[in-house]
Amino acid sequence: MITREQQQAAQKQAAEMIRQAGITITDAEADSIEVVDFGLSNLEKEGVQVLTLVQTERISVKVLAMLPNQTEPEHWHPPVDDDPGKEETIRVITGTVYFYVAGEDTFEEGFIVEGKDDCYIARKEIVMRPGDQLTLAPGKKHWFQAREEGAVMYSFSTIARDALDQFTDPDIVRITKVGVE
Ligand code: ZN
């Protein structure tokens, strides 16, 4: 759970980062930025801010803004009915992103969130800088982490069904609760 104040502060910070990255967004879009804590109540460490630009029955375009040193938890996009699962391309606009996929362990630059070794199994490290992009096949485990300056990325994909994404960390709930304080 996050508080309404936390949600608004993260939205504001994400909107500023997105605009500084040269992506023009309306105030209504800035207000629609989804602040996701994955049910872990530890937003600054594990979370992501998501602006959805396009969401149809077939495709999805999102801007992901990550706060300094924030980590998006390990997850994968499972098959749904006759759809093999979301195919996703991530393109970095600003910041350096450490991206991790299943494969040979080359973990070196990033860090594992304290006490969460079992929740981050994919350790093949890909260092991504502005202009770099990669395409993830459906079902492939991945997680990523921003550096001190935070990061802004595009996510282009087939239809996103975020609520059906699966996570390595059993404590994760994809829908973020916003509490009243
Ligand atoms: Zn993903």
Backbone and ligand atoms as CSV (ligand in chain L), in Angstrom:
chain,resi,resn,atom,element,x,y,z
A,1,MET,N,N,0.838,-1.203,0.000
A,1,MET,CA,C,0.000,0.000,0.000
A,1,MET,C,C,0.873,1.253,0.000
A,2,ILE,N,N,0.415,2.262,-0.708
A,2,ILE,CA,C,1.072,3.566,-0.652
A,2,ILE,C,C,0.035,4.591,-0.190
A,3,THR,N,N,0.515,5.696,0.341
A,3,THR,CA,C,-0.420,6.742,0.748
A,3,THR,C,C,-0.740,7.613,-0.462
A,4,ARG,N,N,-1.807,8.360,-0.348
A,4,ARG,CA,C,-2.190,9.289,-1.410
A,4,ARG,C,C,-1.055,10.308,-1.654
A,5,GLU,N,N,-0.399,10.723,-0.565
A,5,GLU,CA,C,0.704,11.678,-0.687
A,5,GLU,C,C,1.872,11.066,-1.465
A,6,GLN,N,N,2.189,9.811,-1.138
A,6,GLN,CA,C,3.265,9.110,-1.853
A,6,GLN,C,C,2.927,8.984,-3.333
A,7,GLN,N,N,1.668,8.658,-3.601
A,7,GLN,CA,C,1.230,8.482,-4.985
A,7,GLN,C,C,1.403,9.789,-5.762
A,8,GLN,N,N,0.939,10.879,-5.159
A,8,GLN,CA,C,1.013,12.173,-5.845
A,8,GLN,C,C,2.453,12.629,-6.036
A,9,ALA,N,N,3.295,12.418,-5.027
A,9,ALA,CA,C,4.696,12.828,-5.142
A,9,ALA,C,C,5.399,12.033,-6.239
A,10,ALA,N,N,5.141,10.732,-6.297
A,10,ALA,CA,C,5.778,9.890,-7.315
A,10,ALA,C,C,5.266,10.246,-8.707
A,11,GLN,N,N,3.976,10.561,-8.806
A,11,GLN,CA,C,3.404,10.984,-10.093
A,11,GLN,C,C,4.082,12.256,-10.589
A,12,LYS,N,N,4.246,13.203,-9.671
A,12,LYS,CA,C,4.837,14.494,-10.017
A,12,LYS,C,C,6.288,14.312,-10.466
A,13,GLN,N,N,7.039,13.519,-9.704
A,13,GLN,CA,C,8.440,13.272,-10.039
A,13,GLN,C,C,8.555,12.565,-11.391
A,14,ALA,N,N,7.690,11.582,-11.608
A,14,ALA,CA,C,7.722,10.839,-12.875
A,14,ALA,C,C,7.379,11.748,-14.051
A,15,ALA,N,N,6.377,12.615,-13.874
A,15,ALA,CA,C,5.975,13.528,-14.953
A,15,ALA,C,C,7.125,14.466,-15.308
A,16,GLU,N,N,7.819,14.960,-14.285
A,16,GLU,CA,C,8.969,15.839,-14.541
A,16,GLU,C,C,10.066,15.105,-15.302
A,17,MET,N,N,10.339,13.881,-14.888
A,17,MET,CA,C,11.386,13.098,-15.560
A,17,MET,C,C,11.015,12.832,-17.018
A,18,ILE,N,N,9.745,12.518,-17.250
A,18,ILE,CA,C,9.283,12.220,-18.614
A,18,ILE,C,C,9.403,13.464,-19.487
A,19,ARG,N,N,8.995,14.603,-18.931
A,19,ARG,CA,C,9.078,15.847,-19.706
A,19,ARG,C,C,10.533,16.231,-19.954
A,20,GLN,N,N,11.387,16.041,-18.954
A,20,GLN,CA,C,12.812,16.352,-19.146
A,20,GLN,C,C,13.442,15.432,-20.177
A,21,ALA,N,N,12.844,14.272,-20.368
A,21,ALA,CA,C,13.350,13.340,-21.385
A,21,ALA,C,C,12.926,13.776,-22.782
A,22,GLY,N,N,12.126,14.864,-22.862
A,22,GLY,CA,C,11.719,15.383,-24.168
A,22,GLY,C,C,10.427,14.790,-24.692
A,23,ILE,N,N,9.712,14.069,-23.829
A,23,ILE,CA,C,8.436,13.478,-24.239
A,23,ILE,C,C,7.320,14.415,-23.763
A,24,THR,N,N,6.570,14.965,-24.711
A,24,THR,CA,C,5.501,15.908,-24.366
A,24,THR,C,C,4.274,15.138,-23.891
A,25,ILE,N,N,3.790,15.494,-22.701
A,25,ILE,CA,C,2.563,14.872,-22.189
A,25,ILE,C,C,1.640,15.968,-21.663
A,26,THR,N,N,0.346,15.694,-21.684
A,26,THR,CA,C,-0.622,16.662,-21.179
A,26,THR,C,C,-0.699,16.556,-19.651
A,27,ASP,N,N,-1.313,17.566,-19.033
A,27,ASP,CA,C,-1.490,17.502,-17.577
A,27,ASP,C,C,-2.380,16.323,-17.192
A,28,ALA,N,N,-3.381,16.055,-18.044
A,28,ALA,CA,C,-4.272,14.916,-17.759
A,28,ALA,C,C,-3.480,13.610,-17.790
A,29,GLU,N,N,-2.554,13.503,-18.732
A,29,GLU,CA,C,-1.722,12.296,-18.783
A,29,GLU,C,C,-0.823,12.210,-17.555
A,30,ALA,N,N,-0.269,13.366,-17.152
A,30,ALA,CA,C,0.586,13.371,-15.957
A,30,ALA,C,C,-0.204,12.863,-14.740
A,31,ASP,N,N,-1.467,13.286,-14.657
A,31,ASP,CA,C,-2.305,12.854,-13.528
A,31,ASP,C,C,-2.699,11.383,-13.615
A,32,SER,N,N,-2.550,10.800,-14.815
A,32,SER,CA,C,-2.962,9.400,-14.995
A,32,SER,C,C,-1.803,8.424,-14.775
A,33,ILE,N,N,-0.624,8.955,-14.452
A,33,ILE,CA,C,0.533,8.064,-14.254
A,33,ILE,C,C,0.236,7.102,-13.103
A,34,GLU,N,N,0.379,5.831,-13.411
A,34,GLU,CA,C,0.105,4.796,-12.416
A,34,GLU,C,C,1.352,4.593,-11.561
A,35,VAL,N,N,1.187,4.685,-10.264
A,35,VAL,CA,C,2.297,4.461,-9.332
A,35,VAL,C,C,2.111,3.053,-8.770
A,36,VAL,N,N,3.101,2.187,-9.019
A,36,VAL,CA,C,2.936,0.766,-8.701
A,36,VAL,C,C,3.930,0.352,-7.629
A,37,ASP,N,N,3.427,-0.148,-6.511
A,37,ASP,CA,C,4.345,-0.639,-5.458
A,37,ASP,C,C,4.335,-2.161,-5.365
A,38,PHE,N,N,3.600,-2.816,-6.274
A,38,PHE,CA,C,3.527,-4.274,-6.332
A,38,PHE,C,C,3.087,-4.882,-4.998
A,39,GLY,N,N,2.352,-4.087,-4.235
A,39,GLY,CA,C,1.827,-4.583,-2.959
A,39,GLY,C,C,2.887,-4.762,-1.890
A,40,LEU,N,N,4.114,-4.251,-2.147
A,40,LEU,CA,C,5.218,-4.480,-1.214
A,40,LEU,C,C,5.406,-3.326,-0.228
A,41,SER,N,N,4.697,-2.215,-0.450
A,41,SER,CA,C,4.774,-1.057,0.453
A,41,SER,C,C,6.203,-0.558,0.648
A,42,ASN,N,N,6.972,-0.590,-0.429
A,42,ASN,CA,C,8.377,-0.186,-0.372
A,42,ASN,C,C,8.720,0.505,-1.692
A,43,LEU,N,N,7.859,1.467,-2.053
A,43,LEU,CA,C,7.883,2.069,-3.392
A,43,LEU,C,C,9.246,2.546,-3.858
A,44,GLU,N,N,9.995,3.232,-2.977
A,44,GLU,CA,C,11.278,3.798,-3.403
A,44,GLU,C,C,12.252,2.698,-3.825
A,45,LYS,N,N,12.128,1.518,-3.224
A,45,LYS,CA,C,13.056,0.434,-3.554
A,45,LYS,C,C,12.519,-0.474,-4.652
A,46,GLU,N,N,11.252,-0.898,-4.524
A,46,GLU,CA,C,10.675,-1.795,-5.520
A,46,GLU,C,C,9.373,-1.189,-6.011
A,47,GLY,N,N,9.399,-0.716,-7.263
A,47,GLY,CA,C,8.213,-0.089,-7.827
A,47,GLY,C,C,8.499,0.442,-9.208
A,48,VAL,N,N,7.478,1.065,-9.802
A,48,VAL,CA,C,7.623,1.675,-11.121
A,48,VAL,C,C,6.463,2.658,-11.318
A,49,GLN,N,N,6.698,3.651,-12.181
A,49,GLN,CA,C,5.646,4.595,-12.540
A,49,GLN,C,C,5.351,4.387,-14.031
A,50,VAL,N,N,4.079,4.251,-14.357
A,50,VAL,CA,C,3.705,3.851,-15.717
A,50,VAL,C,C,2.687,4.821,-16.305
A,51,LEU,N,N,3.032,5.384,-17.470
A,51,LEU,CA,C,2.080,6.199,-18.223
A,51,LEU,C,C,1.676,5.407,-19.455
A,52,THR,N,N,0.390,5.095,-19.561
A,52,THR,CA,C,-0.096,4.353,-20.724
A,52,THR,C,C,-0.515,5.336,-21.806
A,53,LEU,N,N,0.131,5.247,-22.975
A,53,LEU,CA,C,-0.194,6.131,-24.099
A,53,LEU,C,C,-1.164,5.465,-25.067
A,54,VAL,N,N,-0.993,4.187,-25.275
A,54,VAL,CA,C,-1.852,3.432,-26.189
A,54,VAL,C,C,-2.183,2.107,-25.536
A,55,GLN,N,N,-3.460,1.757,-25.519
A,55,GLN,CA,C,-3.855,0.432,-25.022
A,55,GLN,C,C,-5.081,0.011,-25.824
A,56,THR,N,N,-4.864,-0.870,-26.793
A,56,THR,CA,C,-5.996,-1.380,-27.576
A,56,THR,C,C,-6.095,-2.881,-27.324
A,57,GLU,N,N,-6.957,-3.545,-28.053
A,57,GLU,CA,C,-7.077,-4.999,-27.909
A,57,GLU,C,C,-5.853,-5.718,-28.477
A,58,ARG,N,N,-4.975,-4.973,-29.173
A,58,ARG,CA,C,-3.849,-5.639,-29.832
A,58,ARG,C,C,-2.473,-5.124,-29.403
A,59,ILE,N,N,-2.369,-3.802,-29.172
A,59,ILE,CA,C,-1.052,-3.273,-28.845
A,59,ILE,C,C,-1.092,-2.350,-27.634
A,60,SER,N,N,0.090,-2.062,-27.127
A,60,SER,CA,C,0.211,-1.214,-25.953
A,60,SER,C,C,1.511,-0.410,-26.041
A,61,VAL,N,N,1.430,0.882,-25.733
A,61,VAL,CA,C,2.621,1.733,-25.671
A,61,VAL,C,C,2.611,2.433,-24.318
A,62,LYS,N,N,3.675,2.271,-23.576
A,62,LYS,CA,C,3.759,2.883,-22.248
A,62,LYS,C,C,5.088,3.607,-22.094
A,63,VAL,N,N,5.096,4.586,-21.209
A,63,VAL,CA,C,6.348,5.206,-20.789
A,63,VAL,C,C,6.556,4.775,-19.339
A,64,LEU,N,N,7.729,4.218,-19.059
A,64,LEU,CA,C,8.052,3.797,-17.697
A,64,LEU,C,C,9.048,4.794,-17.115
A,65,ALA,N,N,8.731,5.318,-15.946
A,65,ALA,CA,C,9.666,6.212,-15.265
A,65,ALA,C,C,10.090,5.528,-13.978
A,66,MET,N,N,11.389,5.418,-13.793
A,66,MET,CA,C,11.896,4.785,-12.574
A,66,MET,C,C,12.630,5.809,-11.733
A,67,LEU,N,N,12.329,5.818,-10.455
A,67,LEU,CA,C,12.970,6.729,-9.518
A,67,LEU,C,C,14.418,6.257,-9.297
A,68,PRO,N,N,15.270,7.125,-8.777
A,68,PRO,CA,C,16.659,6.730,-8.539
A,68,PRO,C,C,16.758,5.420,-7.762
A,69,ASN,N,N,17.549,4.502,-8.296
A,69,ASN,CA,C,17.805,3.190,-7.670
A,69,ASN,C,C,16.560,2.340,-7.436
A,70,GLN,N,N,15.491,2.641,-8.134
A,70,GLN,CA,C,14.273,1.834,-7.993
A,70,GLN,C,C,14.410,0.561,-8.850
A,71,THR,N,N,13.854,-0.517,-8.354
A,71,THR,CA,C,13.916,-1.803,-9.050
A,71,THR,C,C,12.513,-2.281,-9.405
A,72,GLU,N,N,12.331,-2.676,-10.656
A,72,GLU,CA,C,11.069,-3.334,-11.042
A,72,GLU,C,C,11.265,-4.824,-10.804
A,73,PRO,N,N,10.422,-5.430,-9.948
A,73,PRO,CA,C,10.618,-6.827,-9.558
A,73,PRO,C,C,10.573,-7.800,-10.743
A,74,GLU,N,N,11.238,-8.931,-10.535
A,74,GLU,CA,C,11.297,-9.967,-11.576
A,74,GLU,C,C,9.897,-10.503,-11.893
A,75,HIS,N,N,9.606,-10.568,-13.183
A,75,HIS,CA,C,8.287,-11.035,-13.618
A,75,HIS,C,C,8.363,-11.605,-15.014
A,76,TRP,N,N,7.249,-12.198,-15.441
A,76,TRP,CA,C,7.141,-12.657,-16.822
A,76,TRP,C,C,5.695,-12.517,-17.259
A,77,HIS,N,N,5.504,-12.547,-18.566
A,77,HIS,CA,C,4.179,-12.324,-19.141
A,77,HIS,C,C,3.674,-13.653,-19.695
A,78,PRO,N,N,2.765,-14.293,-18.975
A,78,PRO,CA,C,2.350,-15.659,-19.315
A,78,PRO,C,C,1.365,-15.695,-20.496
A,79,PRO,N,N,1.195,-16.884,-21.096
A,79,PRO,CA,C,0.182,-17.030,-22.149
A,79,PRO,C,C,-1.214,-16.785,-21.590
A,80,VAL,N,N,-2.085,-16.208,-22.413
A,80,VAL,CA,C,-3.483,-16.003,-22.016
A,80,VAL,C,C,-4.347,-16.527,-23.161
A,81,ASP,N,N,-5.146,-17.545,-22.894
A,81,ASP,CA,C,-5.955,-18.203,-23.931
A,81,ASP,C,C,-5.065,-18.586,-25.120
A,82,ASP,N,N,-5.402,-18.096,-26.323
A,82,ASP,CA,C,-4.581,-18.490,-27.485
A,82,ASP,C,C,-3.472,-17.477,-27.779
A,83,ASP,N,N,-3.287,-16.488,-26.885
A,83,ASP,CA,C,-2.196,-15.522,-27.006
A,83,ASP,C,C,-0.979,-16.095,-26.269
A,84,PRO,N,N,0.191,-16.181,-26.929
A,84,PRO,CA,C,1.373,-16.751,-26.263
A,84,PRO,C,C,1.914,-15.891,-25.120
A,85,GLY,N,N,1.363,-14.689,-24.936
A,85,GLY,CA,C,1.850,-13.795,-23.878
A,85,GLY,C,C,2.428,-12.545,-24.499
A,86,LYS,N,N,2.629,-11.536,-23.655
A,86,LYS,CA,C,3.072,-10.230,-24.145
A,86,LYS,C,C,4.508,-10.277,-24.662
A,87,GLU,N,N,4.702,-9.831,-25.909
A,87,GLU,CA,C,6.055,-9.581,-26.426
A,87,GLU,C,C,6.315,-8.100,-26.210
A,88,GLU,N,N,7.467,-7.769,-25.654
A,88,GLU,CA,C,7.701,-6.402,-25.202
A,88,GLU,C,C,9.073,-5.895,-25.648
A,89,THR,N,N,9.101,-4.678,-26.164
A,89,THR,CA,C,10.376,-4.021,-26.474
A,89,THR,C,C,10.549,-2.835,-25.529
A,90,ILE,N,N,11.674,-2.808,-24.846
A,90,ILE,CA,C,12.011,-1.702,-23.946
A,90,ILE,C,C,13.085,-0.852,-24.618
A,91,ARG,N,N,12.866,0.450,-24.666
A,91,ARG,CA,C,13.856,1.373,-25.232
A,91,ARG,C,C,14.166,2.460,-24.195
A,92,VAL,N,N,15.424,2.628,-23.887
A,92,VAL,CA,C,15.819,3.610,-22.873
A,92,VAL,C,C,15.917,5.002,-23.503
A,93,ILE,N,N,15.280,5.978,-22.859
A,93,ILE,CA,C,15.331,7.371,-23.332
A,93,ILE,C,C,16.344,8.166,-22.514
A,94,THR,N,N,16.234,8.095,-21.186
A,94,THR,CA,C,17.241,8.748,-20.332
A,94,THR,C,C,17.622,7.813,-19.182
A,95,GLY,N,N,18.832,8.008,-18.689
A,95,GLY,CA,C,19.310,7.208,-17.563
A,95,GLY,C,C,19.969,5.917,-18.041
A,96,THR,N,N,20.633,5.274,-17.104
A,96,THR,CA,C,21.220,3.963,-17.367
A,96,THR,C,C,20.347,2.937,-16.670
A,97,VAL,N,N,20.049,1.846,-17.352
A,97,VAL,CA,C,19.200,0.805,-16.793
A,97,VAL,C,C,19.962,-0.510,-16.806
A,98,TYR,N,N,19.972,-1.175,-15.662
A,98,TYR,CA,C,20.536,-2.524,-15.609
A,98,TYR,C,C,19.376,-3.482,-15.782
A,99,PHE,N,N,19.467,-4.247,-16.854
A,99,PHE,CA,C,18.372,-5.132,-17.232
A,99,PHE,C,C,18.828,-6.576,-17.031
A,100,TYR,N,N,17.953,-7.397,-16.479
A,100,TYR,CA,C,18.334,-8.775,-16.170
A,100,TYR,C,C,17.350,-9.756,-16.786
A,101,VAL,N,N,17.923,-10.763,-17.466
A,101,VAL,CA,C,17.113,-11.820,-18.070
A,101,VAL,C,C,17.699,-13.164,-17.664
A,102,ALA,N,N,16.920,-14.225,-17.876
A,102,ALA,CA,C,17.406,-15.567,-17.569
A,102,ALA,C,C,18.573,-15.886,-18.508
A,103,GLY,N,N,19.528,-16.654,-18.028
A,103,GLY,CA,C,20.694,-17.017,-18.829
A,103,GLY,C,C,21.930,-17.068,-17.964
A,104,GLU,N,N,23.088,-17.110,-18.599
A,104,GLU,CA,C,24.349,-17.191,-17.883
A,104,GLU,C,C,24.465,-16.033,-16.883
A,105,ASP,N,N,24.906,-16.334,-15.669
A,105,ASP,CA,C,25.004,-15.324,-14.610
A,105,ASP,C,C,26.180,-14.382,-14.880
A,106,THR,N,N,25.855,-13.133,-15.254
A,106,THR,CA,C,26.911,-12.142,-15.474
A,106,THR,C,C,26.677,-10.935,-14.570
A,107,PHE,N,N,25.958,-11.176,-13.480
A,107,PHE,CA,C,25.581,-10.114,-12.552
A,107,PHE,C,C,26.817,-9.411,-12.006
A,108,GLU,N,N,26.903,-8.092,-12.165
A,108,GLU,CA,C,28.098,-7.395,-11.724
A,108,GLU,C,C,27.809,-5.988,-11.207
A,109,GLU,N,N,27.081,-5.196,-11.995
A,109,GLU,CA,C,26.942,-3.769,-11.697
A,109,GLU,C,C,25.781,-3.449,-10.749
A,110,GLY,N,N,24.721,-4.193,-10.837
A,110,GLY,CA,C,23.516,-3.858,-10.092
A,110,GLY,C,C,23.553,-4.337,-8.653
A,111,PHE,N,N,22.426,-4.251,-7.994
A,111,PHE,CA,C,22.345,-4.783,-6.630
A,111,PHE,C,C,21.009,-5.497,-6.465
A,112,ILE,N,N,21.016,-6.460,-5.560
A,112,ILE,CA,C,19.786,-7.174,-5.229
A,112,ILE,C,C,19.158,-6.469,-4.031
A,113,VAL,N,N,17.870,-6.192,-4.110
A,113,VAL,CA,C,17.177,-5.566,-2.990
A,113,VAL,C,C,17.424,-6.434,-1.751
A,114,GLU,N,N,17.767,-5.771,-0.647
A,114,GLU,CA,C,18.175,-6.465,0.577
A,114,GLU,C,C,17.189,-7.563,0.982
A,115,GLY,N,N,17.719,-8.738,1.241
A,115,GLY,CA,C,16.900,-9.850,1.716
A,115,GLY,C,C,16.048,-10.508,0.644
A,116,LYS,N,N,16.260,-10.132,-0.620
A,116,LYS,CA,C,15.373,-10.619,-1.686
A,116,LYS,C,C,16.086,-11.511,-2.712
A,117,ASP,N,N,17.161,-12.183,-2.299
A,117,ASP,CA,C,17.925,-13.028,-3.230
A,117,ASP,C,C,17.069,-14.010,-4.001
A,118,ASP,N,N,16.096,-14.611,-3.312
A,118,ASP,CA,C,15.265,-15.633,-3.945
A,118,ASP,C,C,14.261,-15.045,-4.932
A,119,CYS,N,N,14.080,-13.741,-4.891
A,119,CYS,CA,C,13.061,-13.101,-5.730
A,119,CYS,C,C,13.638,-12.542,-7.021
A,120,TYR,N,N,14.965,-12.634,-7.163
A,120,TYR,CA,C,15.649,-12.135,-8.369
A,120,TYR,C,C,16.589,-13.220,-8.876
A,121,ILE,N,N,16.035,-14.129,-9.658
A,121,ILE,CA,C,16.773,-15.319,-10.095
A,121,ILE,C,C,17.503,-15.062,-11.407
A,122,ALA,N,N,16.895,-14.273,-12.291
A,122,ALA,CA,C,17.513,-13.983,-13.597
A,122,ALA,C,C,18.706,-13.059,-13.362
A,123,ARG,N,N,19.903,-13.495,-13.747
A,123,ARG,CA,C,21.115,-12.727,-13.414
A,123,ARG,C,C,21.996,-12.446,-14.629
A,124,LYS,N,N,21.433,-12.597,-15.829
A,124,LYS,CA,C,22.216,-12.205,-17.015
A,124,LYS,C,C,22.042,-10.706,-17.190
A,125,GLU,N,N,23.143,-9.965,-17.040
A,125,GLU,CA,C,23.087,-8.513,-16.973
A,125,GLU,C,C,23.286,-7.855,-18.336
A,126,ILE,N,N,22.411,-6.905,-18.635
A,126,ILE,CA,C,22.532,-6.119,-19.864
A,126,ILE,C,C,22.487,-4.651,-19.445
A,127,VAL,N,N,23.574,-3.932,-19.671
A,127,VAL,CA,C,23.604,-2.517,-19.303
A,127,VAL,C,C,23.043,-1.719,-20.475
A,128,MET,N,N,21.964,-0.981,-20.219
A,128,MET,CA,C,21.293,-0.233,-21.282
A,128,MET,C,C,21.412,1.259,-21.034
A,129,ARG,N,N,21.784,1.980,-22.095
A,129,ARG,CA,C,21.917,3.428,-22.020
A,129,ARG,C,C,20.952,4.057,-23.020
A,130,PRO,N,N,20.777,5.377,-22.973
A,130,PRO,CA,C,19.825,6.021,-23.887
A,130,PRO,C,C,20.050,5.603,-25.343
A,131,GLY,N,N,18.965,5.216,-25.997
A,131,GLY,CA,C,19.040,4.758,-27.384
A,131,GLY,C,C,19.148,3.255,-27.499
A,132,ASP,N,N,19.435,2.566,-26.397
A,132,ASP,CA,C,19.486,1.098,-26.429
A,132,ASP,C,C,18.084,0.537,-26.277
A,133,GLN,N,N,17.836,-0.580,-26.938
A,133,GLN,CA,C,16.559,-1.248,-26.753
A,133,GLN,C,C,16.737,-2.750,-26.836
A,134,LEU,N,N,15.789,-3.463,-26.248
A,134,LEU,CA,C,15.809,-4.917,-26.370
A,134,LEU,C,C,14.381,-5.434,-26.419
A,135,THR,N,N,14.238,-6.581,-27.074
A,135,THR,CA,C,12.917,-7.192,-27.233
A,135,THR,C,C,12.873,-8.496,-26.459
A,136,LEU,N,N,11.843,-8.622,-25.628
A,136,LEU,CA,C,11.683,-9.805,-24.779
A,136,LEU,C,C,10.612,-10.712,-25.350
A,137,ALA,N,N,10.977,-11.977,-25.526
A,137,ALA,CA,C,9.995,-12.956,-25.999
A,137,ALA,C,C,8.971,-13.205,-24.896
A,138,PRO,N,N,7.760,-13.601,-25.257
A,138,PRO,CA,C,6.751,-13.898,-24.238
A,138,PRO,C,C,7.261,-14.958,-23.264
A,139,GLY,N,N,6.906,-14.794,-22.008
A,139,GLY,CA,C,7.241,-15.814,-21.013
A,139,GLY,C,C,8.639,-15.720,-20.447
A,140,LYS,N,N,9.487,-14.860,-21.001
A,140,LYS,CA,C,10.874,-14.774,-20.527
A,140,LYS,C,C,10.960,-13.915,-19.255
A,141,LYS,N,N,11.567,-14.477,-18.213
A,141,LYS,CA,C,11.704,-13.758,-16.937
A,141,LYS,C,C,12.608,-12.542,-17.092
A,142,HIS,N,N,12.230,-11.422,-16.482
A,142,HIS,CA,C,13.078,-10.230,-16.533
A,142,HIS,C,C,12.798,-9.301,-15.353
A,143,TRP,N,N,13.787,-8.486,-15.048
A,143,TRP,CA,C,13.629,-7.421,-14.059
A,143,TRP,C,C,14.647,-6.346,-14.401
A,144,PHE,N,N,14.457,-5.150,-13.871
A,144,PHE,CA,C,15.398,-4.088,-14.212
A,144,PHE,C,C,15.478,-3.047,-13.108
A,145,GLN,N,N,16.548,-2.251,-13.210
A,145,GLN,CA,C,16.921,-1.363,-12.104
A,145,GLN,C,C,17.495,-0.054,-12.655
A,146,ALA,N,N,17.047,1.053,-12.086
A,146,ALA,CA,C,17.583,2.364,-12.482
A,146,ALA,C,C,18.785,2.701,-11.614
A,147,ARG,N,N,19.646,3.581,-12.105
A,147,ARG,CA,C,20.792,4.071,-11.335
A,147,ARG,C,C,20.395,5.343,-10.590
A,148,GLU,N,N,21.387,6.039,-10.062
A,148,GLU,CA,C,21.133,7.204,-9.204
A,148,GLU,C,C,20.301,8.283,-9.887
A,149,GLU,N,N,20.410,8.397,-11.203
A,149,GLU,CA,C,19.710,9.472,-11.923
A,149,GLU,C,C,18.289,9.080,-12.322
A,150,GLY,N,N,17.866,7.858,-11.988
A,150,GLY,CA,C,16.550,7.419,-12.435
A,150,GLY,C,C,16.591,7.109,-13.918
A,151,ALA,N,N,15.438,6.741,-14.487
A,151,ALA,CA,C,15.420,6.382,-15.910
A,151,ALA,C,C,14.027,6.557,-16.486
A,152,VAL,N,N,13.997,6.869,-17.779
A,152,VAL,CA,C,12.748,6.920,-18.528
A,152,VAL,C,C,12.894,5.990,-19.723
A,153,MET,N,N,11.892,5.150,-19.928
A,153,MET,CA,C,11.929,4.154,-21.008
A,153,MET,C,C,10.589,4.096,-21.713
A,154,TYR,N,N,10.626,3.713,-22.980
A,154,TYR,CA,C,9.397,3.331,-23.669
A,154,TYR,C,C,9.226,1.830,-23.535
A,155,SER,N,N,7.974,1.383,-23.449
A,155,SER,CA,C,7.656,-0.034,-23.567
A,155,SER,C,C,6.637,-0.171,-24.682
A,156,PHE,N,N,7.038,-0.839,-25.752
A,156,PHE,CA,C,6.138,-1.127,-26.875
A,156,PHE,C,C,5.813,-2.607,-26.806
A,157,SER,N,N,4.541,-2.952,-26.847
A,157,SER,CA,C,4.248,-4.378,-26.713
A,157,SER,C,C,2.934,-4.763,-27.366
A,158,THR,N,N,2.764,-6.072,-27.474
A,158,THR,CA,C,1.439,-6.591,-27.785
A,158,THR,C,C,0.575,-6.307,-26.556
A,159,ILE,N,N,-0.688,-6.598,-26.619
A,159,ILE,CA,C,-1.619,-6.220,-25.545
A,159,ILE,C,C,-1.055,-6.548,-24.157
A,160,ALA,N,N,-1.119,-5.541,-23.282
A,160,ALA,CA,C,-0.642,-5.708,-21.906
A,160,ALA,C,C,-1.818,-6.095,-21.026
A,161,ARG,N,N,-1.661,-7.198,-20.307
A,161,ARG,CA,C,-2.658,-7.582,-19.298
A,161,ARG,C,C,-1.914,-7.640,-17.972
A,162,ASP,N,N,-1.594,-6.429,-17.483
A,162,ASP,CA,C,-0.707,-6.320,-16.317
A,162,ASP,C,C,-1.182,-7.153,-15.134
A,163,ALA,N,N,-2.504,-7.205,-14.963
A,163,ALA,CA,C,-3.041,-7.899,-13.789
A,163,ALA,C,C,-2.727,-9.391,-13.832
A,164,LEU,N,N,-2.379,-9.921,-15.034
A,164,LEU,CA,C,-2.097,-11.349,-15.157
A,164,LEU,C,C,-0.600,-11.660,-15.151
A,165,ASP,N,N,0.237,-10.618,-15.075
A,165,ASP,CA,C,1.680,-10.849,-15.025
A,165,ASP,C,C,2.013,-11.720,-13.815
A,166,GLN,N,N,3.089,-12.500,-13.949
A,166,GLN,CA,C,3.490,-13.356,-12.843
A,166,GLN,C,C,4.842,-12.927,-12.315
A,167,PHE,N,N,5.015,-13.070,-11.009
A,167,PHE,CA,C,6.202,-12.565,-10.321
A,167,PHE,C,C,6.890,-13.667,-9.540
A,168,THR,N,N,8.226,-13.562,-9.422
A,168,THR,CA,C,8.980,-14.546,-8.652
A,168,THR,C,C,8.699,-14.376,-7.161
A,169,ASP,N,N,8.565,-13.133,-6.711
A,169,ASP,CA,C,8.319,-12.836,-5.295
A,169,ASP,C,C,6.871,-13.169,-4.942
A,170,PRO,N,N,6.657,-14.164,-4.059
A,170,PRO,CA,C,5.279,-14.591,-3.740
A,170,PRO,C,C,4.460,-13.518,-3.015
A,171,ASP,N,N,5.144,-12.491,-2.488
A,171,ASP,CA,C,4.426,-11.445,-1.751
A,171,ASP,C,C,3.811,-10.386,-2.665
A,172,ILE,N,N,4.107,-10.466,-3.966
A,172,ILE,CA,C,3.664,-9.400,-4.864
A,172,ILE,C,C,2.192,-9.505,-5.241
A,173,VAL,N,N,1.545,-8.337,-5.237
A,173,VAL,CA,C,0.191,-8.186,-5.741
A,173,VAL,C,C,0.270,-7.055,-6.763
A,174,ARG,N,N,-0.125,-7.284,-8.009
A,174,ARG,CA,C,0.121,-6.294,-9.059
A,174,ARG,C,C,-0.703,-5.010,-8.888
A,175,ILE,N,N,-1.883,-5.130,-8.305
A,175,ILE,CA,C,-2.730,-3.951,-8.186
A,175,ILE,C,C,-2.358,-3.191,-6.898
A,176,THR,N,N,-1.940,-1.939,-7.078
A,176,THR,CA,C,-1.504,-1.144,-5.922
A,176,THR,C,C,-2.681,-0.537,-5.193
A,177,LYS,N,N,-2.678,-0.679,-3.879
A,177,LYS,CA,C,-3.716,-0.034,-3.054
A,177,LYS,C,C,-3.222,1.330,-2.619
A,178,VAL,N,N,-4.074,2.313,-2.758
A,178,VAL,CA,C,-3.741,3.650,-2.292
A,178,VAL,C,C,-4.551,3.918,-1.041
A,179,GLY,N,N,-3.843,4.125,0.063
A,179,GLY,CA,C,-4.529,4.320,1.340
A,179,GLY,C,C,-4.850,5.782,1.602
A,180,VAL,N,N,-5.641,6.019,2.601
A,180,VAL,CA,C,-5.993,7.387,2.978
A,180,VAL,C,C,-5.276,7.684,4.287
A,181,GLU,N,N,-4.639,8.843,4.331
A,181,GLU,CA,C,-3.973,9.204,5.598
A,181,GLU,C,C,-4.375,10.600,6.014
L,1,ZN,ZN,ZN,7.746,-7.007,-18.439
